[in-house]
Amino acid sequence: MTIYESDLPGVGKKFEVELENDERLVIVTHNTGKREVYRKPDPDADSEKLFEASDRLARKIGTILEGAYFQPVQTERVETILSDDTFLEWYSVSEGAALAGQSIADARIRERTGVSIVAVQRAGEVIAPPDPETVIKADDTLVVVGDREDCREFETLLESQTGDED
């Protein structure tokens, strides 16, 4: 998949995403935040406008598409790229995870991994931002921000503890 990006002086940016069968999805992001979405049956064809969305609606649609609201495939984490080096990721805390039962401060997450927990989703509620005394519980979803390597390091803290030490 190739994405073409071009400046539209005085308007914003245009992105063309190659789809199957030479089709393209064209997204125009205006400086005002408005998005326009078009479909081109082939690279040389005229675009057909599909819809227009406000900045707020476009961001909501984006989070739905990326799987932040619902993931059809069971996974332990969701990843959102904020910049080339910064990620916002959602991690599920399983029963028996090394972090379960510890406060954020006691777990020393930032010192040990470099990531920051920016929110905790628990039983349909969101704790944002959590304070250092917030205790991490099994079945929580932790929203963290950090670079890729720090996020990988954080994942090791979510591994289950083994009780087979004889």
C-alpha positions in Angstrom: 0.0 0.0 0.0 1.4 3.4 -1.0 0.2 6.7 0.4 0.9 9.9 -1.6 1.0 13.2 0.3 0.8 16.6 -1.2 0.4 20.2 0.1 -2.6 22.2 -1.0 -1.5 25.8 -0.4 -4.1 27.8 1.4 -6.2 24.6 1.9 -4.3 22.0 3.8 -3.0 18.5 2.7 -4.1 15.8 0.4 -3.5 12.1 0.9 -4.1 9.4 -1.7 -4.1 5.9 -0.5 -3.7 3.1 -3.1 -6.4 0.4 -2.7 -7.0 -2.8 -4.5 -7.6 -2.8 -8.3 -5.9 0.6 -8.8 -8.6 2.4 -6.8 -7.6 5.3 -4.6 -9.0 6.8 -1.4 -8.4 10.5 -1.4 -8.5 12.4 1.9 -8.3 16.2 1.9 -7.5 17.7 5.4 -8.3 21.4 5.4 -6.4 23.8 7.6 -9.8 24.3 9.5 -9.8 20.6 10.4 -12.6 19.6 8.0 -12.0 16.4 6.1 -13.3 15.5 2.6 -13.1 11.9 1.5 -13.2 10.9 -2.2 -12.9 7.7 -4.2 -11.0 7.5 -7.5 -11.7 4.3 -9.5 -8.2 4.6 -11.0 -5.3 7.1 -10.7 -6.3 9.0 -13.8 -10.1 9.2 -13.1 -12.0 12.1 -11.6 -12.7 11.8 -7.9 -16.2 11.0 -6.5 -16.9 12.7 -3.2 -18.0 10.2 -0.6 -18.5 12.4 2.5 -17.3 15.3 4.5 -16.6 15.4 8.2 -15.7 17.9 10.9 -12.4 17.6 12.7 -14.1 16.1 15.7 -16.1 13.6 13.7 -13.1 12.6 11.6 -11.0 11.9 14.8 -13.9 9.8 16.2 -14.1 7.8 12.9 -10.3 7.4 13.0 -10.4 5.9 16.5 -13.1 3.5 15.4 -11.1 2.5 12.3 -7.9 1.9 14.3 -9.7 -0.4 16.8 -9.7 1.8 19.9 -13.4 1.2 20.4 -13.8 -2.3 19.2 -11.2 -4.8 18.1 -12.6 -7.7 16.0 -9.5 -9.7 16.6 -8.6 -10.5 20.3 -5.4 -8.8 21.1 -3.6 -7.6 24.3 -2.8 -4.2 22.9 -3.8 -1.4 20.5 -1.2 0.9 19.0 -1.6 4.5 17.8 1.3 6.4 16.3 1.4 10.0 17.6 4.7 10.8 15.7 7.6 8.9 14.2 8.9 8.0 17.7 5.9 8.3 20.0 3.2 5.8 20.5 -0.1 5.7 22.4 -0.9 2.1 23.3 -3.7 0.3 25.1 -2.7 -2.8 27.1 -4.9 -5.3 28.9 -3.8 -6.4 32.4 -4.4 -10.1 32.7 -5.0 -12.1 35.9 -1.6 -12.9 37.4 0.2 -10.1 35.6 3.3 -8.9 37.5 1.8 -5.4 37.8 -1.6 -6.5 39.1 -2.1 -5.3 42.7 0.6 -2.7 42.6 0.2 1.1 42.6 1.7 3.0 39.7 4.2 4.6 42.1 5.2 1.2 43.7 5.6 -0.4 40.3 8.0 2.5 39.3 6.8 2.1 35.7 8.3 5.3 34.3 11.6 4.7 35.9 11.7 1.1 34.8 10.4 1.4 31.3 10.2 5.1 30.3 6.4 5.0 29.5 3.8 7.1 31.2 0.3 5.7 32.1 -2.1 8.4 30.9 -5.3 6.6 31.6 -6.8 3.5 33.2 -10.0 2.0 31.8 -11.8 0.0 34.5 -15.3 -1.5 34.4 -16.6 1.0 31.9 -15.0 4.0 33.6 -11.9 6.0 32.7 -9.4 7.3 35.3 -7.5 10.0 33.5 -4.9 10.9 34.5 -4.3 8.3 37.1 -2.4 9.4 40.2 0.6 7.6 41.5 -1.5 5.8 44.2 -3.8 4.3 41.6 -3.6 0.5 42.0 -3.5 -1.5 38.8 -6.0 -4.4 38.8 -6.5 -7.4 36.6 -8.9 -6.7 33.7 -7.8 -3.0 33.6 -6.8 -1.5 30.3 -3.8 0.8 30.6 -3.3 3.6 28.1 0.4 4.4 27.9 2.6 6.8 25.9 6.2 6.2 25.0 8.6 5.2 22.3 8.5 1.8 20.7 11.4 0.4 22.8 9.9 1.7 26.0 6.5 0.2 25.2 8.2 -3.2 24.5 9.9 -2.9 27.9 6.6 -2.1 29.5 5.0 -5.3 28.0 7.4 -7.4 30.1 5.8 -6.0 33.2 2.4 -7.3 32.0 3.7 -10.9 31.8 2.2 -13.4 34.2 4.1 -14.2 37.4 5.0 -17.8 37.8 4.3 -19.5 41.0 6.4 -22.6 40.2 9.5 -21.6 42.2 10.5 -24.8 44.0 
